[in-house]
Amino acid sequence: MTMHKVAVIYHSESGNTKAMAELIAQGAGAGGCEAKAMPIDKLDMPFIEAARAVLFGTPTYYGTMSWQMKRLMDTQLPNLAGKLGAPFASAAWPGGGGYEFAEMTLIAGMLIKGMLIYTGGVRAGHPGTHFGAVSFNAPKDLDAERCVKLGQNLAAKVNELWP
């Protein structure tokens, strides 16, 4: 069986989104894929091009993705058409939400790039990943479990679609 690649691209200022990316890559690795978490300023383009799945993570800024992630999605990515994609988002303030909209803006960008969106939702076991993984500050407990589960879900779907 071929070991497929899963790229986990993130922007992180405080380290919270980076921690999420590392947990997601850990989950994808446990799911049988070669996974690599990479910040937006140190992208491994050959790995991304070879990846079957590409996940994008951002801190939530005013209810949406960071401008740095938006710039990346607008200008610097290789052809992603046909790859699986999923979002994840962190936030530093739990009171007003915004994670979901940040994830939806990432999903919109992935759809425009021709990607196929998959998270496993609430049907691929516990914990549910809904639109993707979310975390308040550094991921711990259920937030950390969601990150690992999202990576596992993407790895499972990659291995199902490309045996």
Summary of the structure (lengths in Angstrom):
residues: 163
radius of gyration: 13.9
end to end distance: 6.9
largest distance: 45.6
contacts: 615
relative contact order: 0.22
helix: 40%
strand: 21%
